[in-house]
Amino acid sequence: MIVCLCHRISDRHIHREVRSGTACFEQLQDDTRVASSCGACHDCAREVFDEALAARGGCRVAGPATPGPVVVALRR
């Protein structure tokens, strides 16, 4: 099924990207441009991505892809 009409991205394409190592939705968007134009497919693309990740044995990470700052207290 075609998920993104703007960039002709199918559910199979998303599953293939996940099988080849794509681990976050933002990376999928960078690599395929899915859900990056009109936005109409965003929810469907995210759902297919999450299904593909679950099928691969991964899990969706809640929160930002990059960690925030680490606070370290130095003692003298």
Distance bins in CASP14 RR format, pairs under 12 A and 6 or more apart:
PFRMAT RR
TARGET T0000
AUTHOR 0000-0000-0000
RMODE 2
METHOD distances of the structure
MODEL  1
1 8 0 0 0 0 0 1 0 0 0 0 0
1 9 0 0 0 0 0 1 0 0 0 0 0
1 10 1 0 0 1 0 0 0 0 0 0 0
1 11 1 0 1 0 0 0 0 0 0 0 0
1 12 0 0 0 0 1 0 0 0 0 0 0
1 13 0 0 0 0 0 1 0 0 0 0 0
1 14 0 0 0 0 0 1 0 0 0 0 0
1 15 0 0 0 0 0 1 0 0 0 0 0
1 41 0 0 0 0 0 1 0 0 0 0 0
1 44 0 0 0 0 1 0 0 0 0 0 0
1 45 0 0 0 0 0 1 0 0 0 0 0
1 47 0 0 0 0 0 1 0 0 0 0 0
1 48 0 0 0 0 1 0 0 0 0 0 0
2 8 1 0 0 1 0 0 0 0 0 0 0
2 9 1 0 0 1 0 0 0 0 0 0 0
2 10 1 0 1 0 0 0 0 0 0 0 0
2 11 0 0 0 0 1 0 0 0 0 0 0
2 12 0 0 0 0 1 0 0 0 0 0 0
2 13 0 0 0 0 1 0 0 0 0 0 0
2 14 0 0 0 0 0 1 0 0 0 0 0
2 34 0 0 0 0 0 1 0 0 0 0 0
2 40 0 0 0 0 0 1 0 0 0 0 0
2 41 0 0 0 0 1 0 0 0 0 0 0
2 44 0 0 0 0 1 0 0 0 0 0 0
2 45 0 0 0 0 0 1 0 0 0 0 0
2 48 0 0 0 0 0 1 0 0 0 0 0
3 9 1 0 1 0 0 0 0 0 0 0 0
3 10 1 0 0 1 0 0 0 0 0 0 0
3 11 1 0 1 0 0 0 0 0 0 0 0
3 12 0 0 0 0 1 0 0 0 0 0 0
3 13 1 0 0 1 0 0 0 0 0 0 0
3 14 1 0 0 1 0 0 0 0 0 0 0
3 15 0 0 0 0 0 1 0 0 0 0 0
3 17 0 0 0 0 0 1 0 0 0 0 0
3 28 0 0 0 0 0 1 0 0 0 0 0
3 32 0 0 0 0 1 0 0 0 0 0 0
3 33 0 0 0 0 0 1 0 0 0 0 0
3 34 1 0 0 1 0 0 0 0 0 0 0
3 35 0 0 0 0 1 0 0 0 0 0 0
3 39 0 0 0 0 0 1 0 0 0 0 0
3 40 0 0 0 0 0 1 0 0 0 0 0
3 41 1 0 1 0 0 0 0 0 0 0 0
3 42 0 0 0 0 1 0 0 0 0 0 0
3 43 0 0 0 0 0 1 0 0 0 0 0
3 44 1 0 1 0 0 0 0 0 0 0 0
3 45 1 0 1 0 0 0 0 0 0 0 0
3 46 0 0 0 0 1 0 0 0 0 0 0
3 47 0 0 0 0 1 0 0 0 0 0 0
3 48 1 0 1 0 0 0 0 0 0 0 0
3 49 0 0 0 0 1 0 0 0 0 0 0
3 51 0 0 0 0 0 1 0 0 0 0 0
3 52 0 0 0 0 0 1 0 0 0 0 0
4 10 0 0 0 0 1 0 0 0 0 0 0
4 11 0 0 0 0 0 1 0 0 0 0 0
4 13 0 0 0 0 1 0 0 0 0 0 0
4 14 0 0 0 0 1 0 0 0 0 0 0
4 28 0 0 0 0 0 1 0 0 0 0 0
4 29 0 0 0 0 1 0 0 0 0 0 0
4 32 1 0 0 1 0 0 0 0 0 0 0
4 33 1 0 0 1 0 0 0 0 0 0 0
4 34 1 0 1 0 0 0 0 0 0 0 0
4 35 1 0 0 1 0 0 0 0 0 0 0
4 36 0 0 0 0 1 0 0 0 0 0 0
4 37 1 0 0 1 0 0 0 0 0 0 0
4 38 0 0 0 0 1 0 0 0 0 0 0
4 39 0 0 0 0 1 0 0 0 0 0 0
4 40 0 0 0 0 1 0 0 0 0 0 0
4 41 1 0 1 0 0 0 0 0 0 0 0
4 42 0 0 0 0 1 0 0 0 0 0 0
4 43 0 0 0 0 0 1 0 0 0 0 0
4 44 0 0 0 0 1 0 0 0 0 0 0
4 45 1 0 0 1 0 0 0 0 0 0 0
4 46 0 0 0 0 0 1 0 0 0 0 0
4 48 0 0 0 0 1 0 0 0 0 0 0
4 49 0 0 0 0 0 1 0 0 0 0 0
5 33 0 0 0 0 0 1 0 0 0 0 0
5 34 0 0 0 0 0 1 0 0 0 0 0
5 35 0 0 0 0 0 1 0 0 0 0 0
5 37 0 0 0 0 1 0 0 0 0 0 0
5 38 0 0 0 0 1 0 0 0 0 0 0
5 39 0 0 0 0 0 1 0 0 0 0 0
5 40 1 0 0 1 0 0 0 0 0 0 0
5 41 1 0 0 1 0 0 0 0 0 0 0
5 44 0 0 0 0 0 1 0 0 0 0 0
5 45 0 0 0 0 0 1 0 0 0 0 0
6 29 0 0 0 0 0 1 0 0 0 0 0
6 32 0 0 0 0 0 1 0 0 0 0 0
6 33 1 0 0 1 0 0 0 0 0 0 0
6 34 0 0 0 0 1 0 0 0 0 0 0
6 35 0 0 0 0 1 0 0 0 0 0 0
6 36 1 0 0 1 0 0 0 0 0 0 0
6 37 1 0 1 0 0 0 0 0 0 0 0
6 38 1 0 1 0 0 0 0 0 0 0 0
6 39 0 0 0 0 1 0 0 0 0 0 0
6 40 0 0 0 0 1 0 0 0 0 0 0
6 41 1 0 0 1 0 0 0 0 0 0 0
6 42 0 0 0 0 0 1 0 0 0 0 0
6 45 0 0 0 0 0 1 0 0 0 0 0
7 13 0 0 0 0 1 0 0 0 0 0 0
7 14 0 0 0 0 0 1 0 0 0 0 0
7 28 0 0 0 0 0 1 0 0 0 0 0
7 29 0 0 0 0 1 0 0 0 0 0 0
7 31 0 0 0 0 0 1 0 0 0 0 0
7 32 1 0 0 1 0 0 0 0 0 0 0
7 33 1 0 1 0 0 0 0 0 0 0 0
7 34 1 0 0 1 0 0 0 0 0 0 0
7 35 0 0 0 0 1 0 0 0 0 0 0
7 36 1 0 0 1 0 0 0 0 0 0 0
7 37 1 0 0 1 0 0 0 0 0 0 0
7 38 0 0 0 0 0 1 0 0 0 0 0
7 39 0 0 0 0 0 1 0 0 0 0 0
7 40 0 0 0 0 0 1 0 0 0 0 0
7 41 0 0 0 0 1 0 0 0 0 0 0
7 45 0 0 0 0 0 1 0 0 0 0 0
8 32 0 0 0 0 1 0 0 0 0 0 0
8 33 0 0 0 0 1 0 0 0 0 0 0
8 34 0 0 0 0 1 0 0 0 0 0 0
8 37 0 0 0 0 0 1 0 0 0 0 0
8 41 0 0 0 0 0 1 0 0 0 0 0
9 15 0 0 0 0 0 1 0 0 0 0 0
9 16 0 0 0 0 0 1 0 0 0 0 0
9 17 0 0 0 0 1 0 0 0 0 0 0
9 28 0 0 0 0 1 0 0 0 0 0 0
9 29 0 0 0 0 0 1 0 0 0 0 0
9 31 0 0 0 0 0 1 0 0 0 0 0
9 32 1 0 1 0 0 0 0 0 0 0 0
9 33 1 0 0 1 0 0 0 0 0 0 0
9 34 1 0 1 0 0 0 0 0 0 0 0
9 35 0 0 0 0 1 0 0 0 0 0 0
9 36 0 0 0 0 1 0 0 0 0 0 0
9 37 0 0 0 0 0 1 0 0 0 0 0
9 41 1 0 0 1 0 0 0 0 0 0 0
9 42 0 0 0 0 0 1 0 0 0 0 0
9 44 0 0 0 0 0 1 0 0 0 0 0
9 45 1 0 0 1 0 0 0 0 0 0 0
9 48 0 0 0 0 1 0 0 0 0 0 0
9 49 0 0 0 0 0 1 0 0 0 0 0
10 16 0 0 0 0 1 0 0 0 0 0 0
10 17 0 0 0 0 0 1 0 0 0 0 0
10 32 0 0 0 0 0 1 0 0 0 0 0
10 34 0 0 0 0 1 0 0 0 0 0 0
10 41 0 0 0 0 0 1 0 0 0 0 0
10 44 0 0 0 0 0 1 0 0 0 0 0
10 45 0 0 0 0 0 1 0 0 0 0 0
10 48 0 0 0 0 1 0 0 0 0 0 0
10 52 0 0 0 0 0 1 0 0 0 0 0
11 17 0 0 0 0 0 1 0 0 0 0 0
11 18 0 0 0 0 0 1 0 0 0 0 0
11 32 0 0 0 0 0 1 0 0 0 0 0
11 34 0 0 0 0 0 1 0 0 0 0 0
11 41 0 0 0 0 0 1 0 0 0 0 0
11 44 0 0 0 0 1 0 0 0 0 0 0
11 45 0 0 0 0 1 0 0 0 0 0 0
11 47 0 0 0 0 1 0 0 0 0 0 0
11 48 1 0 1 0 0 0 0 0 0 0 0
11 49 0 0 0 0 1 0 0 0 0 0 0
11 50 0 0 0 0 0 1 0 0 0 0 0
11 51 0 0 0 0 1 0 0 0 0 0 0
11 52 0 0 0 0 1 0 0 0 0 0 0
11 55 0 0 0 0 0 1 0 0 0 0 0
12 18 0 0 0 0 0 1 0 0 0 0 0
12 19 0 0 0 0 0 1 0 0 0 0 0
12 32 0 0 0 0 0 1 0 0 0 0 0
12 48 0 0 0 0 1 0 0 0 0 0 0
12 52 0 0 0 0 1 0 0 0 0 0 0
13 19 0 0 0 0 0 1 0 0 0 0 0
13 20 0 0 0 0 0 1 0 0 0 0 0
13 22 0 0 0 0 0 1 0 0 0 0 0
13 28 0 0 0 0 1 0 0 0 0 0 0
13 31 0 0 0 0 0 1 0 0 0 0 0
13 32 1 0 0 1 0 0 0 0 0 0 0
13 33 0 0 0 0 0 1 0 0 0 0 0
13 34 0 0 0 0 1 0 0 0 0 0 0
13 45 0 0 0 0 0 1 0 0 0 0 0
13 48 0 0 0 0 1 0 0 0 0 0 0
13 49 0 0 0 0 0 1 0 0 0 0 0
13 52 0 0 0 0 0 1 0 0 0 0 0
14 20 0 0 0 0 0 1 0 0 0 0 0
14 21 0 0 0 0 0 1 0 0 0 0 0
14 22 0 0 0 0 1 0 0 0 0 0 0
14 25 0 0 0 0 1 0 0 0 0 0 0
14 27 0 0 0 0 0 1 0 0 0 0 0
14 28 1 0 0 1 0 0 0 0 0 0 0
14 29 0 0 0 0 0 1 0 0 0 0 0
14 31 0 0 0 0 0 1 0 0 0 0 0
14 32 1 0 0 1 0 0 0 0 0 0 0
14 34 1 0 0 1 0 0 0 0 0 0 0
14 35 0 0 0 0 0 1 0 0 0 0 0
14 41 0 0 0 0 0 1 0 0 0 0 0
14 44 0 0 0 0 1 0 0 0 0 0 0
14 45 1 0 0 1 0 0 0 0 0 0 0
14 46 0 0 0 0 1 0 0 0 0 0 0
14 47 0 0 0 0 1 0 0 0 0 0 0
14 48 1 0 1 0 0 0 0 0 0 0 0
14 49 1 0 1 0 0 0 0 0 0 0 0
14 50 0 0 0 0 0 1 0 0 0 0 0
14 51 0 0 0 0 1 0 0 0 0 0 0
14 52 1 0 1 0 0 0 0 0 0 0 0
14 53 0 0 0 0 1 0 0 0 0 0 0
14 55 0 0 0 0 0 1 0 0 0 0 0
14 56 0 0 0 0 0 1 0 0 0 0 0
15 21 0 0 0 0 0 1 0 0 0 0 0
15 22 0 0 0 0 0 1 0 0 0 0 0
15 28 0 0 0 0 0 1 0 0 0 0 0
15 32 0 0 0 0 0 1 0 0 0 0 0
15 45 0 0 0 0 0 1 0 0 0 0 0
15 48 1 0 0 1 0 0 0 0 0 0 0
15 49 0 0 0 0 1 0 0 0 0 0 0
15 50 0 0 0 0 0 1 0 0 0 0 0
15 51 0 0 0 0 1 0 0 0 0 0 0
15 52 1 0 1 0 0 0 0 0 0 0 0
15 53 0 0 0 0 1 0 0 0 0 0 0
15 54 0 0 0 0 0 1 0 0 0 0 0
15 55 1 0 0 1 0 0 0 0 0 0 0
15 56 0 0 0 0 1 0 0 0 0 0 0
16 22 0 0 0 0 1 0 0 0 0 0 0
16 28 0 0 0 0 0 1 0 0 0 0 0
16 31 0 0 0 0 0 1 0 0 0 0 0
16 32 0 0 0 0 1 0 0 0 0 0 0
16 48 0 0 0 0 0 1 0 0 0 0 0
16 49 0 0 0 0 0 1 0 0 0 0 0
16 52 0 0 0 0 1 0 0 0 0 0 0
16 55 0 0 0 0 0 1 0 0 0 0 0
16 56 0 0 0 0 0 1 0 0 0 0 0
17 23 0 0 0 0 0 1 0 0 0 0 0
17 24 0 0 0 0 0 1 0 0 0 0 0
17 25 0 0 0 0 0 1 0 0 0 0 0
17 27 0 0 0 0 1 0 0 0 0 0 0
17 28 1 0 1 0 0 0 0 0 0 0 0
17 29 0 0 0 0 0 1 0 0 0 0 0
17 30 0 0 0 0 0 1 0 0 0 0 0
17 31 1 0 0 1 0 0 0 0 0 0 0
17 32 1 0 0 1 0 0 0 0 0 0 0
17 33 0 0 0 0 0 1 0 0 0 0 0
17 34 0 0 0 0 1 0 0 0 0 0 0
17 45 0 0 0 0 0 1 0 0 0 0 0
17 48 0 0 0 0 0 1 0 0 0 0 0
17 49 0 0 0 0 1 0 0 0 0 0 0
17 52 1 0 0 1 0 0 0 0 0 0 0
17 53 0 0 0 0 0 1 0 0 0 0 0
17 56 0 0 0 0 0 1 0 0 0 0 0
18 24 0 0 0 0 0 1 0 0 0 0 0
18 25 0 0 0 0 0 1 0 0 0 0 0
18 27 0 0 0 0 1 0 0 0 0 0 0
18 28 1 0 0 1 0 0 0 0 0 0 0
18 31 0 0 0 0 0 1 0 0 0 0 0
18 32 0 0 0 0 0 1 0 0 0 0 0
18 34 0 0 0 0 0 1 0 0 0 0 0
18 45 0 0 0 0 0 1 0 0 0 0 0
18 48 0 0 0 0 1 0 0 0 0 0 0
18 49 1 0 0 1 0 0 0 0 0 0 0
18 50 0 0 0 0 1 0 0 0 0 0 0
18 51 0 0 0 0 1 0 0 0 0 0 0
18 52 1 1 0 0 0 0 0 0 0 0 0
18 53 1 0 1 0 0 0 0 0 0 0 0
18 54 0 0 0 0 1 0 0 0 0 0 0
18 55 1 0 0 1 0 0 0 0 0 0 0
18 56 1 0 1 0 0 0 0 0 0 0 0
18 57 0 0 0 0 1 0 0 0 0 0 0
18 58 0 0 0 0 1 0 0 0 0 0 0
18 60 0 0 0 0 0 1 0 0 0 0 0
19 49 0 0 0 0 0 1 0 0 0 0 0
19 52 1 0 0 1 0 0 0 0 0 0 0
19 53 0 0 0 0 0 1 0 0 0 0 0
19 55 0 0 0 0 1 0 0 0 0 0 0
19 56 1 0 0 1 0 0 0 0 0 0 0
19 57 0 0 0 0 0 1 0 0 0 0 0
19 58 0 0 0 0 0 1 0 0 0 0 0
20 27 0 0 0 0 0 1 0 0 0 0 0
20 28 0 0 0 0 0 1 0 0 0 0 0
20 31 0 0 0 0 1 0 0 0 0 0 0
20 32 0 0 0 0 0 1 0 0 0 0 0
20 52 0 0 0 0 0 1 0 0 0 0 0
20 56 0 0 0 0 0 1 0 0 0 0 0
21 27 0 0 0 0 1 0 0 0 0 0 0
21 28 0 0 0 0 1 0 0 0 0 0 0
21 31 0 0 0 0 1 0 0 0 0 0 0
21 49 0 0 0 0 0 1 0 0 0 0 0
21 52 0 0 0 0 0 1 0 0 0 0 0
21 53 0 0 0 0 1 0 0 0 0 0 0
21 56 0 0 0 0 1 0 0 0 0 0 0
21 57 0 0 0 0 0 1 0 0 0 0 0
21 58 0 0 0 0 0 1 0 0 0 0 0
22 28 1 0 1 0 0 0 0 0 0 0 0
22 29 0 0 0 0 1 0 0 0 0 0 0
22 30 0 0 0 0 1 0 0 0 0 0 0
22 31 1 0 0 1 0 0 0 0 0 0 0
22 32 0 0 0 0 1 0 0 0 0 0 0
22 34 0 0 0 0 0 1 0 0 0 0 0
22 49 0 0 0 0 1 0 0 0 0 0 0
22 52 0 0 0 0 1 0 0 0 0 0 0
22 53 0 0 0 0 1 0 0 0 0 0 0
22 56 0 0 0 0 1 0 0 0 0 0 0
22 58 0 0 0 0 0 1 0 0 0 0 0
22 65 0 0 0 0 0 1 0 0 0 0 0
23 31 0 0 0 0 0 1 0 0 0 0 0
23 49 0 0 0 0 0 1 0 0 0 0 0
23 50 0 0 0 0 0 1 0 0 0 0 0
23 52 0 0 0 0 0 1 0 0 0 0 0
23 53 1 0 0 1 0 0 0 0 0 0 0
23 56 0 0 0 0 1 0 0 0 0 0 0
23 57 0 0 0 0 0 1 0 0 0 0 0
23 58 1 0 0 1 0 0 0 0 0 0 0
23 59 0 0 0 0 1 0 0 0 0 0 0
23 60 0 0 0 0 1 0 0 0 0 0 0
23 61 0 0 0 0 1 0 0 0 0 0 0
23 65 0 0 0 0 1 0 0 0 0 0 0
24 30 0 0 0 0 1 0 0 0 0 0 0
24 31 0 0 0 0 0 1 0 0 0 0 0
24 46 0 0 0 0 0 1 0 0 0 0 0
24 49 0 0 0 0 1 0 0 0 0 0 0
24 50 0 0 0 0 0 1 0 0 0 0 0
24 53 0 0 0 0 1 0 0 0 0 0 0
24 58 0 0 0 0 0 1 0 0 0 0 0
24 59 0 0 0 0 0 1 0 0 0 0 0
24 60 0 0 0 0 1 0 0 0 0 0 0
24 61 1 0 0 1 0 0 0 0 0 0 0
24 62 0 0 0 0 0 1 0 0 0 0 0
24 63 0 0 0 0 0 1 0 0 0 0 0
24 64 0 0 0 0 1 0 0 0 0 0 0
24 65 1 0 1 0 0 0 0 0 0 0 0
24 66 0 0 0 0 1 0 0 0 0 0 0
25 31 0 0 0 0 0 1 0 0 0 0 0
25 32 0 0 0 0 0 1 0 0 0 0 0
25 34 0 0 0 0 1 0 0 0 0 0 0
25 35 0 0 0 0 1 0 0 0 0 0 0
25 36 0 0 0 0 0 1 0 0 0 0 0
25 42 0 0 0 0 1 0 0 0 0 0 0
25 43 0 0 0 0 0 1 0 0 0 0 0
25 45 1 0 0 1 0 0 0 0 0 0 0
25 46 1 0 0 1 0 0 0 0 0 0 0
25 47 0 0 0 0 0 1 0 0 0 0 0
25 48 0 0 0 0 0 1 0 0 0 0 0
25 49 1 0 1 0 0 0 0 0 0 0 0
25 50 0 0 0 0 1 0 0 0 0 0 0
25 52 0 0 0 0 0 1 0 0 0 0 0
25 53 0 0 0 0 1 0 0 0 0 0 0
25 60 1 0 0 1 0 0 0 0 0 0 0
25 61 0 0 0 0 1 0 0 0 0 0 0
25 62 0 0 0 0 0 1 0 0 0 0 0
25 63 0 0 0 0 0 1 0 0 0 0 0
25 64 0 0 0 0 0 1 0 0 0 0 0
25 65 0 0 0 0 1 0 0 0 0 0 0
26 32 0 0 0 0 0 1 0 0 0 0 0
26 33 0 0 0 0 0 1 0 0 0 0 0
26 34 0 0 0 0 0 1 0 0 0 0 0
26 35 0 0 0 0 0 1 0 0 0 0 0
26 36 0 0 0 0 0 1 0 0 0 0 0
26 42 0 0 0 0 0 1 0 0 0 0 0
26 45 0 0 0 0 0 1 0 0 0 0 0
26 46 0 0 0 0 0 1 0 0 0 0 0
26 49 0 0 0 0 0 1 0 0 0 0 0
26 60 0 0 0 0 0 1 0 0 0 0 0
26 61 0 0 0 0 0 1 0 0 0 0 0
26 63 0 0 0 0 0 1 0 0 0 0 0
26 64 0 0 0 0 1 0 0 0 0 0 0
26 65 1 0 1 0 0 0 0 0 0 0 0
26 66 0 0 0 0 1 0 0 0 0 0 0
27 33 0 0 0 0 0 1 0 0 0 0 0
27 34 0 0 0 0 0 1 0 0 0 0 0
27 49 0 0 0 0 1 0 0 0 0 0 0
27 53 0 0 0 0 0 1 0 0 0 0 0
27 61 0 0 0 0 0 1 0 0 0 0 0
27 65 1 0 0 1 0 0 0 0 0 0 0
27 66 0 0 0 0 0 1 0 0 0 0 0
28 34 1 0 0 1 0 0 0 0 0 0 0
28 35 0 0 0 0 1 0 0 0 0 0 0
28 36 0 0 0 0 1 0 0 0 0 0 0
28 41 0 0 0 0 0 1 0 0 0 0 0
28 42 0 0 0 0 0 1 0 0 0 0 0
28 45 1 0 0 1 0 0 0 0 0 0 0
28 46 0 0 0 0 1 0 0 0 0 0 0
28 48 0 0 0 0 1 0 0 0 0 0 0
28 49 1 0 1 0 0 0 0 0 0 0 0
28 50 0 0 0 0 0 1 0 0 0 0 0
28 52 0 0 0 0 1 0 0 0 0 0 0
28 53 0 0 0 0 1 0 0 0 0 0 0
28 60 0 0 0 0 0 1 0 0 0 0 0
28 65 0 0 0 0 0 1 0 0 0 0 0
29 35 1 0 1 0 0 0 0 0 0 0 0
29 36 1 0 1 0 0 0 0 0 0 0 0
29 37 0 0 0 0 0 1 0 0 0 0 0
29 39 0 0 0 0 0 1 0 0 0 0 0
29 41 0 0 0 0 0 1 0 0 0 0 0
29 42 0 0 0 0 1 0 0 0 0 0 0
29 45 0 0 0 0 1 0 0 0 0 0 0
29 46 0 0 0 0 1 0 0 0 0 0 0
29 49 0 0 0 0 1 0 0 0 0 0 0
29 65 0 0 0 0 0 1 0 0 0 0 0
30 36 0 0 0 0 1 0 0 0 0 0 0
30 65 0 0 0 0 0 1 0 0 0 0 0
31 49 0 0 0 0 0 1 0 0 0 0 0
32 41 0 0 0 0 0 1 0 0 0 0 0
32 45 0 0 0 0 1 0 0 0 0 0 0
32 48 0 0 0 0 0 1 0 0 0 0 0
32 49 0 0 0 0 0 1 0 0 0 0 0
33 39 0 0 0 0 0 1 0 0 0 0 0
33 41 0 0 0 0 0 1 0 0 0 0 0
33 45 0 0 0 0 0 1 0 0 0 0 0
34 40 0 0 0 0 0 1 0 0 0 0 0
34 41 1 0 0 1 0 0 0 0 0 0 0
34 42 0 0 0 0 1 0 0 0 0 0 0
34 43 0 0 0 0 0 1 0 0 0 0 0
34 44 0 0 0 0 1 0 0 0 0 0 0
34 45 1 0 1 0 0 0 0 0 0 0 0
34 46 0 0 0 0 1 0 0 0 0 0 0
34 47 0 0 0 0 0 1 0 0 0 0 0
34 48 0 0 0 0 1 0 0 0 0 0 0
34 49 0 0 0 0 1 0 0 0 0 0 0
34 52 0 0 0 0 0 1 0 0 0 0 0
35 41 1 0 1 0 0 0 0 0 0 0 0
35 42 1 0 1 0 0 0 0 0 0 0 0
35 43 0 0 0 0 1 0 0 0 0 0 0
35 44 0 0 0 0 1 0 0 0 0 0 0
35 45 1 0 1 0 0 0 0 0 0 0 0
35 46 1 0 0 1 0 0 0 0 0 0 0
35 47 0 0 0 0 0 1 0 0 0 0 0
35 48 0 0 0 0 0 1 0 0 0 0 0
35 49 0 0 0 0 1 0 0 0 0 0 0
36 42 0 0 0 0 1 0 0 0 0 0 0
36 45 0 0 0 0 1 0 0 0 0 0 0
37 45 0 0 0 0 0 1 0 0 0 0 0
38 45 0 0 0 0 0 1 0 0 0 0 0
39 45 0 0 0 0 1 0 0 0 0 0 0
39 46 0 0 0 0 0 1 0 0 0 0 0
41 47 0 0 0 0 0 1 0 0 0 0 0
41 48 0 0 0 0 1 0 0 0 0 0 0
41 49 0 0 0 0 0 1 0 0 0 0 0
42 48 0 0 0 0 0 1 0 0 0 0 0
42 49 0 0 0 0 0 1 0 0 0 0 0
43 49 0 0 0 0 0 1 0 0 0 0 0
43 50 0 0 0 0 0 1 0 0 0 0 0
44 50 0 0 0 0 0 1 0 0 0 0 0
44 51 0 0 0 0 0 1 0 0 0 0 0
45 51 0 0 0 0 0 1 0 0 0 0 0
45 52 0 0 0 0 0 1 0 0 0 0 0
46 52 0 0 0 0 0 1 0 0 0 0 0
46 53 0 0 0 0 0 1 0 0 0 0 0
46 60 0 0 0 0 1 0 0 0 0 0 0
47 53 0 0 0 0 0 1 0 0 0 0 0
47 54 0 0 0 0 0 1 0 0 0 0 0
47 60 0 0 0 0 0 1 0 0 0 0 0
48 54 0 0 0 0 0 1 0 0 0 0 0
48 55 0 0 0 0 0 1 0 0 0 0 0
49 55 0 0 0 0 0 1 0 0 0 0 0
49 56 0 0 0 0 0 1 0 0 0 0 0
49 58 0 0 0 0 0 1 0 0 0 0 0
49 59 0 0 0 0 0 1 0 0 0 0 0
49 60 0 0 0 0 1 0 0 0 0 0 0
50 56 0 0 0 0 0 1 0 0 0 0 0
50 57 0 0 0 0 0 1 0 0 0 0 0
50 58 0 0 0 0 1 0 0 0 0 0 0
50 59 0 0 0 0 1 0 0 0 0 0 0
50 60 1 0 1 0 0 0 0 0 0 0 0
50 61 0 0 0 0 0 1 0 0 0 0 0
50 62 0 0 0 0 0 1 0 0 0 0 0
51 57 0 0 0 0 0 1 0 0 0 0 0
51 58 0 0 0 0 0 1 0 0 0 0 0
51 59 0 0 0 0 0 1 0 0 0 0 0
51 60 0 0 0 0 0 1 0 0 0 0 0
52 58 0 0 0 0 1 0 0 0 0 0 0
52 59 0 0 0 0 0 1 0 0 0 0 0
52 60 0 0 0 0 0 1 0 0 0 0 0
53 59 1 0 0 1 0 0 0 0 0 0 0
53 60 1 0 1 0 0 0 0 0 0 0 0
53 61 0 0 0 0 1 0 0 0 0 0 0
54 60 0 0 0 0 1 0 0 0 0 0 0
61 67 0 0 0 0 0 1 0 0 0 0 0
END
